[in-house]
Amino acid sequence: MFETIPAKKGDSIVALMTEFANDPRTEKMDLGIGIYRNNLGETPIMKAVMEAQKILLETEPTKAYQGLVGDVEYTELMQHFLLGGTKAADRAATLHTPGASGALRAVADLIAATQPDATVWISNPSYVNHQPIMERAGLKVRSYPYLNPETKLVDETAMLAKIAELGKGDVLLLHGCCHNPSGADITLDAWQSIADLANKNGFLPFVDIAYQGLGDGLDEDAQGLHLLANQVPELLISTSCSKNFGLYRERTGAAMVVTSSRQQALNTRALMCELARGSYSMPPAHGAGVVKLILQDDALTTLWKQELKEMTARVTGLRSALVEEFQQKTQSNQFDYFAKHKGMFTLTGFDDEMLEKLKADFGIYIVKGGRINVAGLKEHEVPKLVDAVIRCQS
């Protein structure tokens, strides 16, 4: 049965992680895998999460199944967290999912079940898992222009020109903030243009917001999503607690649908539950229980928000330090885009030859395409990284 299966290359990011782990050098840098690290190179458990886990350990009454929707209180809290105060809040419904990838798949299955001929449009470049998840649900995937490779900023003119061609039967997948892999975000004016085009042409917006709070702040990072939620009749959303709560391995996410009415949204969620039953069935409970406790408790919420602000300030500081170091050593503004990007990542566009030199000569591990996880950098490593990049370019 299995002898016909060919050898697979495997996931390139996971392969890079393994290669890094096996590298005996002590001064190596892992700037590939997308996780936040502190200045010691650790990914610590947030204090708010630790406190919530203690409470959960003492008070959790059972390990019984929670049902297909998942933790209902968690879904209500996440829906209020993302859509509270918008016109969409009262005509939405939320499904608790295994991480953001689980949310993406839940939404993809929903699209495939209700409009199997739909085309999902993703940015070029986009999150590495967007295309395979949509395609494995049986959907067609195409891309719209996004990053200008020279300026490393969004080419909004080209992007909006392509989006203006979309119509009924098209789904437009947008990054809510902190674009992965580029770090380049669209302006609020572009969000408004997209809302106007969706209302005019009839395509369905789909916002994947996995890094809220790691760009300009929790409220600021949700401005584009809120703009759409206030103006379009239907909206799809996937979200994650992996990054902003540090719950990577707990796989805590949510999929939301905004429709014409609350009842229609509940009907749609019921269909998503039916589809989920045929794949993962029910989501894991622990991470959602932690998030629920944090969002229900004012003191824990305050502590979590402060920790998240400190994480974001650290990443912003690293971006500024990189720009300053590059300016001093190159006497140019070639790398100023680091400070213009948001969130954990920046897409440098370094080619394969340069990436191999960085790895072989300096122990610096960066994924193919040149996406740097700025959030994985230590402050004292900034000069070494800059020196290595300059030497490999010369």
KEZA-777907 format. One record per residue (C-alpha): x, y, z. Coordinates in steps of 0.25 Angstrom, whole numbers. Example, Ala and Ser with C-alpha at 12.3 -4.5 7.8 and 13.67 -1.06 7.14 Angstrom:
<rs>
[[49; -18; 31]],
[[55; -4; 29]],
</rs>
This chain:
<rs>
[[0; 0; 0]],
[[11; 10; 4]],
[[22; 6; -6]],
[[17; 16; -16]],
[[19; 28; -7]],
[[32; 36; -12]],
[[42; 42; -2]],
[[38; 56; 2]],
[[47; 68; 5]],
[[39; 71; 17]],
[[36; 85; 23]],
[[47; 94; 20]],
[[46; 102; 33]],
[[45; 89; 41]],
[[58; 84; 34]],
[[65; 97; 37]],
[[61; 96; 51]],
[[68; 82; 52]],
[[80; 87; 44]],
[[82; 98; 54]],
[[80; 89; 66]],
[[91; 80; 61]],
[[101; 91; 58]],
[[112; 91; 69]],
[[115; 105; 68]],
[[112; 114; 81]],
[[110; 127; 74]],
[[100; 122; 64]],
[[87; 130; 62]],
[[73; 124; 59]],
[[65; 135; 51]],
[[56; 125; 44]],
[[45; 119; 53]],
[[34; 129; 56]],
[[34; 130; 71]],
[[37; 141; 80]],
[[49; 140; 89]],
[[54; 149; 100]],
[[69; 155; 101]],
[[73; 142; 107]],
[[68; 134; 95]],
[[57; 128; 102]],
[[42; 127; 99]],
[[37; 128; 114]],
[[23; 126; 118]],
[[16; 139; 121]],
[[13; 142; 135]],
[[-2; 144; 133]],
[[-2; 130; 126]],
[[5; 124; 138]],
[[-5; 130; 148]],
[[-17; 126; 139]],
[[-11; 112; 138]],
[[-10; 111; 154]],
[[-24; 115; 155]],
[[-28; 105; 144]],
[[-21; 94; 151]],
[[-28; 97; 164]],
[[-42; 99; 159]],
[[-44; 91; 146]],
[[-55; 81; 149]],
[[-54; 71; 138]],
[[-46; 66; 126]],
[[-59; 63; 118]],
[[-62; 67; 104]],
[[-66; 81; 102]],
[[-74; 79; 89]],
[[-72; 82; 74]],
[[-72; 98; 77]],
[[-61; 96; 87]],
[[-61; 105; 99]],
[[-73; 114; 98]],
[[-69; 124; 108]],
[[-55; 125; 101]],
[[-62; 127; 87]],
[[-71; 138; 93]],
[[-59; 145; 99]],
[[-51; 144; 86]],
[[-62; 149; 78]],
[[-64; 161; 87]],
[[-48; 163; 88]],
[[-48; 164; 72]],
[[-61; 170; 69]],
[[-66; 177; 81]],
[[-71; 191; 78]],
[[-73; 188; 63]],
[[-86; 187; 55]],
[[-82; 172; 52]],
[[-82; 168; 67]],
[[-97; 164; 68]],
[[-97; 157; 55]],
[[-85; 148; 57]],
[[-82; 134; 62]],
[[-69; 127; 66]],
[[-63; 113; 66]],
[[-52; 109; 75]],
[[-41; 103; 67]],
[[-27; 96; 68]],
[[-19; 108; 65]],
[[-20; 118; 54]],
[[-17; 107; 44]],
[[-29; 100; 49]],
[[-37; 112; 47]],
[[-32; 114; 33]],
[[-36; 100; 30]],
[[-49; 101; 36]],
[[-52; 114; 28]],
[[-46; 107; 15]],
[[-56; 95; 17]],
[[-67; 105; 19]],
[[-64; 112; 6]],
[[-63; 99; -1]],
[[-76; 93; 5]],
[[-84; 106; 1]],
[[-77; 111; -12]],
[[-68; 100; -17]],
[[-64; 108; -29]],
[[-59; 119; -21]],
[[-45; 125; -23]],
[[-37; 129; -11]],
[[-27; 141; -14]],
[[-15; 142; -5]],
[[-4; 152; -5]],
[[9; 150; -12]],
[[17; 147; -3]],
[[8; 141; 8]],
[[8; 132; 20]],
[[14; 118; 15]],
[[2; 110; 20]],
[[-9; 119; 13]],
[[-8; 112; -1]],
[[-7; 98; 3]],
[[-18; 99; 13]],
[[-28; 105; 3]],
[[-24; 95; -8]],
[[-25; 83; 1]],
[[-39; 87; 4]],
[[-41; 87; -11]],
[[-41; 102; -14]],
[[-34; 109; -25]],
[[-23; 119; -21]],
[[-18; 131; -28]],
[[-9; 142; -23]],
[[-10; 158; -24]],
[[2; 167; -24]],
[[7; 171; -11]],
[[21; 174; -7]],
[[30; 183; -16]],
[[43; 175; -16]],
[[52; 188; -17]],
[[45; 197; -7]],
[[41; 185; 2]],
[[28; 192; 4]],
[[14; 189; -1]],
[[11; 193; -15]],
[[-3; 197; -12]],
[[-6; 202; -26]],
[[-3; 189; -32]],
[[-10; 182; -21]],
[[-23; 190; -22]],
[[-23; 189; -37]],
[[-24; 174; -36]],
[[-34; 174; -25]],
[[-43; 183; -33]],
[[-44; 171; -43]],
[[-50; 162; -33]],
[[-65; 159; -32]],
[[-75; 149; -27]],
[[-69; 135; -25]],
[[-55; 141; -21]],
[[-50; 141; -6]],
[[-39; 152; -3]],
[[-30; 147; 8]],
[[-24; 158; 16]],
[[-13; 159; 27]],
[[-20; 167; 38]],
[[-6; 172; 43]],
[[9; 169; 44]],
[[9; 162; 30]],
[[15; 149; 30]],
[[26; 148; 23]],
[[28; 162; 19]],
[[26; 170; 31]],
[[20; 181; 22]],
[[5; 185; 25]],
[[-5; 192; 17]],
[[-10; 206; 21]],
[[-24; 209; 26]],
[[-27; 216; 13]],
[[-24; 203; 6]],
[[-34; 196; 16]],
[[-44; 206; 12]],
[[-42; 204; -3]],
[[-44; 189; -1]],
[[-57; 191; 7]],
[[-62; 200; -4]],
[[-58; 189; -15]],
[[-64; 178; -7]],
[[-77; 185; -6]],
[[-77; 189; -20]],
[[-72; 176; -27]],
[[-77; 165; -17]],
[[-65; 158; -13]],
[[-64; 152; 1]],
[[-53; 158; 10]],
[[-45; 148; 19]],
[[-36; 153; 30]],
[[-25; 145; 36]],
[[-20; 152; 49]],
[[-10; 144; 56]],
[[-1; 155; 62]],
[[-10; 165; 68]],
[[-3; 174; 78]],
[[11; 171; 73]],
[[11; 183; 63]],
[[6; 196; 68]],
[[-3; 191; 79]],
[[-16; 182; 81]],
[[-26; 193; 77]],
[[-17; 199; 66]],
[[-14; 186; 60]],
[[-29; 183; 59]],
[[-33; 196; 52]],
[[-33; 190; 38]],
[[-42; 178; 42]],
[[-51; 187; 50]],
[[-52; 196; 37]],
[[-57; 184; 29]],
[[-66; 179; 40]],
[[-73; 192; 41]],
[[-75; 193; 25]],
[[-77; 179; 19]],
[[-89; 170; 19]],
[[-81; 157; 21]],
[[-67; 154; 26]],
[[-58; 142; 30]],
[[-48; 143; 41]],
[[-37; 134; 46]],
[[-29; 137; 59]],
[[-18; 131; 68]],
[[-14; 132; 82]],
[[0; 126; 79]],
[[8; 139; 78]],
[[1; 149; 86]],
[[-2; 140; 98]],
[[11; 131; 95]],
[[2; 118; 95]],
[[10; 112; 83]],
[[9; 98; 86]],
[[-6; 99; 92]],
[[-12; 101; 78]],
[[-22; 111; 82]],
[[-29; 118; 71]],
[[-43; 123; 66]],
[[-51; 124; 53]],
[[-62; 135; 52]],
[[-73; 137; 42]],
[[-80; 150; 40]],
[[-93; 149; 33]],
[[-106; 157; 30]],
[[-112; 153; 44]],
[[-108; 146; 57]],
[[-117; 134; 53]],
[[-110; 132; 40]],
[[-97; 133; 47]],
[[-101; 122; 56]],
[[-106; 113; 45]],
[[-92; 115; 38]],
[[-85; 111; 50]],
[[-93; 99; 51]],
[[-89; 95; 37]],
[[-74; 98; 42]],
[[-76; 88; 53]],
[[-82; 78; 44]],
[[-70; 79; 35]],
[[-60; 79; 47]],
[[-66; 66; 52]],
[[-60; 60; 40]],
[[-46; 65; 42]],
[[-41; 68; 56]],
[[-55; 67; 63]],
[[-53; 75; 76]],
[[-42; 85; 79]],
[[-32; 84; 90]],
[[-37; 91; 103]],
[[-25; 95; 111]],
[[-20; 108; 104]],
[[-34; 113; 102]],
[[-37; 111; 117]],
[[-24; 119; 120]],
[[-28; 131; 110]],
[[-43; 130; 116]],
[[-37; 132; 130]],
[[-28; 144; 126]],
[[-39; 151; 118]],
[[-49; 149; 130]],
[[-40; 155; 141]],
[[-37; 170; 140]],
[[-24; 168; 148]],
[[-19; 157; 138]],
[[-24; 164; 126]],
[[-15; 176; 131]],
[[-3; 168; 134]],
[[-4; 161; 120]],
[[-6; 174; 113]],
[[7; 180; 120]],
[[15; 167; 116]],
[[10; 168; 102]],
[[14; 183; 101]],
[[28; 180; 106]],
[[30; 169; 96]],
[[25; 178; 85]],
[[35; 189; 90]],
[[46; 179; 90]],
[[44; 176; 75]],
[[42; 190; 71]],
[[55; 194; 78]],
[[62; 183; 71]],
[[57; 188; 58]],
[[62; 202; 61]],
[[76; 196; 65]],
[[77; 189; 52]],
[[74; 201; 44]],
[[84; 210; 52]],
[[95; 199; 51]],
[[93; 198; 36]],
[[93; 213; 34]],
[[106; 214; 42]],
[[113; 203; 34]],
[[108; 205; 20]],
[[106; 220; 20]],
[[92; 217; 13]],
[[78; 215; 16]],
[[77; 202; 8]],
[[72; 195; 21]],
[[63; 205; 26]],
[[51; 196; 23]],
[[54; 189; 36]],
[[48; 200; 44]],
[[36; 202; 34]],
[[32; 187; 36]],
[[22; 182; 47]],
[[22; 170; 56]],
[[32; 158; 57]],
[[37; 157; 42]],
[[44; 165; 31]],
[[46; 159; 17]],
[[59; 163; 12]],
[[59; 156; -1]],
[[73; 150; 1]],
[[76; 140; -10]],
[[79; 125; -7]],
[[94; 127; -9]],
[[95; 138; 1]],
[[86; 130; 11]],
[[96; 119; 10]],
[[108; 128; 12]],
[[101; 133; 25]],
[[99; 119; 30]],
[[112; 113; 26]],
[[121; 125; 30]],
[[114; 131; 41]],
[[104; 121; 47]],
[[92; 130; 44]],
[[80; 122; 40]],
[[69; 129; 32]],
[[58; 122; 24]],
[[58; 122; 9]],
[[53; 135; 3]],
[[61; 143; 13]],
[[50; 144; 24]],
[[57; 149; 37]],
[[50; 146; 50]],
[[54; 159; 57]],
[[47; 155; 69]],
[[57; 144; 71]],
[[69; 153; 71]],
[[77; 157; 83]],
[[82; 171; 85]],
[[96; 168; 85]],
[[95; 160; 72]],
[[91; 172; 64]],
[[105; 176; 61]],
[[109; 162; 57]],
[[97; 160; 48]],
[[99; 174; 41]],
[[114; 171; 39]],
[[111; 157; 33]],
[[100; 163; 23]],
[[110; 173; 19]],
[[121; 163; 17]],
[[112; 154; 9]],
[[107; 165; 0]],
[[121; 170; -4]],
</rs>
